[in-house]
Amino acid sequence: MWDYPGYGDSSGVADVASVERAAAALVPLIEARAAGRPLVYWGHSLGGFVCSSLAARSARVDAVVLETTAPSVRAVAEAWTPGGLPLRVTYDEALLAYDIPAALADVDAPVLILGGGRDRVLPVGLSRQLAAALPEATYLELPDATHFSTGFHPDARAAVATLLAR
């Protein structure tokens, strides 16, 4: 668990280039810390994009858990655009580099996608879209879970235990 540059207690600029530089530096550290233990990349929300990017760079991935996230930033923008209103969600074009299915295309590890039925930040439909884009992944939707409670749900914990047992 780490704060992105410019977030939380981390210094730096909160932009894609800074996150990408940090991610490139993190992979060797993560792999060294995981020596002899399973290496699981677990991304929640925005972390789903970053962890998928880390997994794509990693020489060894034992599993990936994607919790209440989306297939892409474009999908998030579309989900946040109110239907029928002449509004548009804008975002930094550099964020388009975050495409989870593309990042995981060459990652040979089991993937678990967790969706929260009561997620008001990233609607559960985005988790469903991600599951459809990654047909080999296991998808678990928790109807009563929120954006922040999904990973703590007992059924999610059981699904992660099953994933790790593979």
N, C-alpha and C positions, 0 to 999 in steps of 0.2 A: 504494500500500500504506500503510495507516495502522492504528494501534492504536485500538480502540474506547475511548470514555471509560471509565476505570477499569480498563483492561487494559494489559498491557505497561508502557511508559514513560509512558502518558497518565494525567493526573490526572482527577478527576471520579468520577461514580457509574456503575457498570456496570448500567444499566437501559435499557429500551426508549426512554423519553423522552429520555435523554441521547444515545443513538445517533441517534434521529430528528432532534434539534436539530443534531447534528454533520453528519448526512447533508444536511440542508437547506442548511447553510452550505458544504458541500463541492461541491455540484453546480456553482455558478458558478466556483469555483476550478478544478475538473476541466475544465470546458468551456474556460476561458481557457488553461489549460496545453496543451490538445489542439488549439488553433487551428492549422489547416492540416495536421493529422495525423489519422489514424483514431482514433476514440474507441471503445475497447473496455472494457466493464465485465466484469471477470473476478472471480468470487467462488468461493472455496474454503470448503466446509463452512458454518459460520455466515455467512461472507462471501457465500454464494449468496443468502441472504435480503437482506442489506444491499445488495449490488450490484444486485439486481433492483429494490429500492426506489430506488436512485440512478438507474438507467436509466429508471424510470417518471417521475422528476422532470426528466429531462434533455431539453432541446430537440433534441439531436442524439445519436443512438446509431448507431454503425456495426456493432457486433456485441456479443453477450453470450456469455461462456463461464461455464458453471456446472459446477464441479468437485466431485465427491463431496459432493453436497448432497441436499436433499430438497424435495418440493413444499411442505411446511408443517411448522410445529412440532408440530402435532397428529399428523402422519404419523410424525415422529421419536418422539414419546411412545408411539405404538402399536407401533413397531418395537422399542422398548426395554422394552416390557412383556412379561415372561416368560409364555409361553402356559401356561394351566392353573394358574398360581399366583395366589393371592388378593392380588396386589400391583398397585399403580397408580403410574405415573410422574406426578408433579405438576409444574406449571410455572406461571409468572406468566401470567395470562390476557392481559396486554398483548402477549405474544409471538404470540398468534393473528393479530395484524395482519400477521405475516410469512407471506405466501402467494404463492409465486413465480408460479404461473400467473396469478393475479389481477393481480399487479404488472406482469407483462409483456403483459397483454391488449391494451394500446394501443401497445406498442413495436413499431415496424415495422423490425426489424433481424434478421439471421440469428442464431440461437441454437445453440450447441454445448453438449451435455451430456456430461460425462466421468464414467464410473462405474468404480470400482475393484473388481474381483472379489474381492480379499482385504481389503477395507475392513472393519475391525473396529470402527470408530467409528460410521459411518453405513452400515449394510449396503447392498450394491449394489442390493437391491430398491427402496430409496428413490430411487436414480437412475433406475431403470426406471419407477417410478411417475411421476416428474417428466417423463420422456420421453413417457409415455402421455398426460399432461395437457397437453403442448405438442407436438402432432402435427406441427407445421411444423418443429420443431427437428431437428437432426442429433444422433443418439445414438451414442456410441462407448464400448463397454465393453471395458476392458482386464483380462482375466481374472487376470493375475498382479500387478496393481497394488494397492497399499495406499492407505489414506486419505491418506498423505503423499507417495507416489511417483507418483500418477496424472498430475499435470501435467507431470512431468519425463520421462514415458515417450516414446520416439521416435515412436510412433504418435500420441500426443496432440499432440506438436509438429507433426507433419505435418498433422493434422486442423485445428489452429489456423491453419497456413499456408494451407490450402485455404479456410478460412472468411474469412481476411483478403483472399484473392485475389478474392473475390466482389466 
